[in-house]
Amino acid sequence: MIIDPHYHLMAEEYFPDEIWTMLAHQMTGHVTGDRAAQASADQFRAEVIPRFWDPDGERLLAKMSDCGIDQSVLLADDFGVRFGGLPAPLQEQNKAIADLAACHPGRLIPFCSVDPRRPDTLKILSTCIEELGMRGIGELHPDTGWEPSGPEAYRMLSRVEHWDVPILIHTGLFFPPLHSKYDLPMYLDDVCADFPDLKVIAAHAGRTLWWREVAHLAGIHPNLYAELAGFQTLAVRKRPEFRAMLREFIDICGADKILWATDDPVYDETGIKTSAYLDLFRHLPDDTSDGITFTQAEISAILGENAARILKL
């Protein structure tokens, strides 16, 4: 079974224009690793970003079939508090995800999102989980200005723990004008210790700067998991380093704590094809030329078995 626990269902109205502008300025250089070769922000905004928008999920479902991905988690994002509102109400985004997943049971898994600083956070989550049947919370973005171990977050997390659904929270550097200091993985040490029954997934595994911190935290906290959305950039640009990193990650916390993930449609639409990233993982046990080895059991766990267990599939 192949499960992608990190897919953003995007439509133009789900994000404030500041987010699209940020992505237009940052993503090409981030993906290619060559800022000198990146397209202009205006060109990227006009030609590439519209390919991210897929509110009816048609391109996602076709890609899943082509790549052999069995299930994908649809994520929502709440940037409204940070930027003073969203073009469409937050609950419109959450409900659209729930409705689309309901049309494709067994293929799409709906997560909802909300900034914990909203005065109606608990009401929004109650509607999503109890009425719309959404299966988790994420992607949460502390970089919009809140601490994962702060009082607003704890008020939300105590309720999420009661519902027994996982949260997926961003870790690792993010682009300005958002603030990466709130994405420090160490915040999750308090969260996991204070909510031991809450399943916490560290989105992006702290990225390439903080992945060891995430690995060691996952090694000591039974309820913390790490997913590898966005590691396509390392895998494509420096495959030997990626193989060494993944082997060390497994050795630190165990293969049962790691989830393959994409962060699509962003990477697939900007030149790093999901099919290639998935094939790289599938063939990890076959390549021992560098002295680094992976077992089929480890890779099967990372590609889907761990996510299935966390999501109770």
Secondary structure, 3 states (H helix, E strand, C coil): CCEEEEEECECHHHCCHHHHHHHHHHHHHHHHCCHHHCCCHHHHHHHCHHHHECCCCHHHHHHHHHHCCCEEEEECCCCHHHHCCCCCCHHHHHHHHHHHHHHCCCCEEEEECCCCCCCCHHHHHHHHHHHCCCCEEEEECHHHCCCCCCHHHHHHHHHHHHHCCCEEEECCCCCCCCCHHHHCCCHHHHHHHHCCCCCEEEEHHHHHHHHHHHHHHHHHCCCEEEECCCCHHHHHHCHHHHHHHHHHHHHHHCHHHEECCCCECCCHHHCCCHHHHHHHHHCHHHCCCCCCCCCHHHHHHHHHHHHHHHHCC
